[in-house]
Amino acid sequence: MVLSMVRRALLRHGMVRAGETILVAVSGGVDSVVLLHCLDHLAAPLGFRLHVAHLDHGLRGEAGAADAAFVREVAASLGLPATVKHLPPGALAARGRSLQEAARAARYAFLAEAAEGVGATRIAVAHTADDVAETVLMNLLRGSGPAGLRGIPPIRDRRIIRPLLTVRRQQVEAFARARRLRFRLDPSNADPRFLRNRIRQRLLPFLEKEFNPQVVECVARAAALLEEDHAYLEGEAGSVPGGIPLEAIPLRALPAPIRRRVLLRALRADLSPGSRVRLEHVLAVEALLEPGGEGGAVRLPGDLEARIQDERLVIGPPDTGKADFPPLPVTLPLAGETRWGSFRATAALGREAADASARETGGSRAYFRVTLDADRLHPPLTLRAWQPGDAYRPTGAPGRRKLQDLFTDAKVPRGRRRRVPVLADTAGVVWVAGFRPDARAAATSATTRPLTLQLLEEPPDAL
């Protein structure tokens, strides 16, 4: 069944043509090993050639070297050439992004280089239907827009192909057992510190058991439909003349889904390469087009800002005389990680987390830490900007204080106030970064369930 599903995907999406060379990314895990064997079986009937590629990221020491040796062995057993590269330990540590993001970027850069070197026109990777469901749920929990909810496309950039995208992981594993295929296990795939792993191990099994045993198939199907909608909307947006500056009046006249895509294209084109344009940037820039938004400005990566000037959307250095739109509110889990503006927020429950020492703040970056009593909170918790009228009672204070007065006494610049993280629950403000927590929520010696929150400000290009 898996073999026929792979063949159908190759033909349906035009993933391969006779005479082409396909570079197959093989990590050594079960998904990539099964993909390689399927493509090897179909290569002669469909008239394409294969070349195996593997990158040792230098993160797992001897285990990573053993993975590379295993991939060479598998390729040799099939009579296939292989390109293997080893990165030195620590090579990914200083790229200004998370380790997962750095590893992914390095992997795709290596695959592109290897494909160029062997004359491969396509690069096959082993994402499955389960990967699609995990990606959609992960992006949904992070507050992604429609582009993130479309999951993983079968073909990206006309070069990356995913022949296993309709196949369930359990089908892949059954295929490997039936054919007695050997593969390697990566312990990091079970590490609960990573959101994707928690979704795989906890959320999806819960949804399958309690709501729908076909939840993976349903999410993957919805993602495929959204992919088609996205492709159509991208085409419509591509037909709109873009480029900064953009005329505000024609922008306002566009349907919202088209307008946001036009704005995203324009921002990505105008900012420096590698700048991370997020949904919150697009929505904040779109808000400038609304009545009353002409006097505002939106801070962008690279120490730039967007504003409306003479009925045109322009991007340039910050105008210190204008206010900044704050980041959008985000829900903070009681245990996990999220982002708010330039801050990475990490929450952890338990005495061990409360007693842990503060982590390295990275020099001049702002760092805040607070411990609250989880049993005295009223979830959900929200990280947001200061709002007019906000007030709370800081621990040790004789009464409630308005945040506006708090900022004034602490000499927080007006242009900075709406970017100071404020934590609130359904009963009101519980903490303001840099100040004491609310008296009703602060942890005490009687606290049995401490909640520790850490906020670390990161450079704009880390967003």
Secondary structure, DSSP 8 states (H G I E B T S, - for coil): -HHHHHHHHHHHTT---TT-EEEEE--SSHHHHHHHHHHHHHHHHHT-EEEEEEEE-SSSHHHHHHHHHHHHHHHHHTT--EEEEE--TTTTTTSSS-HHHHHHHHHHHHHHHHHHHHT-SEEE----HHHHHHHHHHHHHTT--HHHHT---SEETTTEE-TTTTS-HHHHHHHHHHTT------GGGG-TTSHHHHIIIIIHHHHHHHT-TTHHHHHHHHHHHHHHHHHHHHHHHHTS---SSEEHHHHHHS-HHHHHHHHHHHHHHHS-TT----HHHHHHHHHTTSTT-TT-EEEETTTEEEEEETTEEEEES--TTS-B-----EEE-SSEEEEETTEEEEEEESHHHHHS------TTS-EEEEEEEGGG--S-EEEE---TT-EE-BTT-SS-EEHHHHHHHTT--HHHHTTS-EEEETTEEEEETTS--BTTTB--TT-SSEEEEEEEE--GGG-
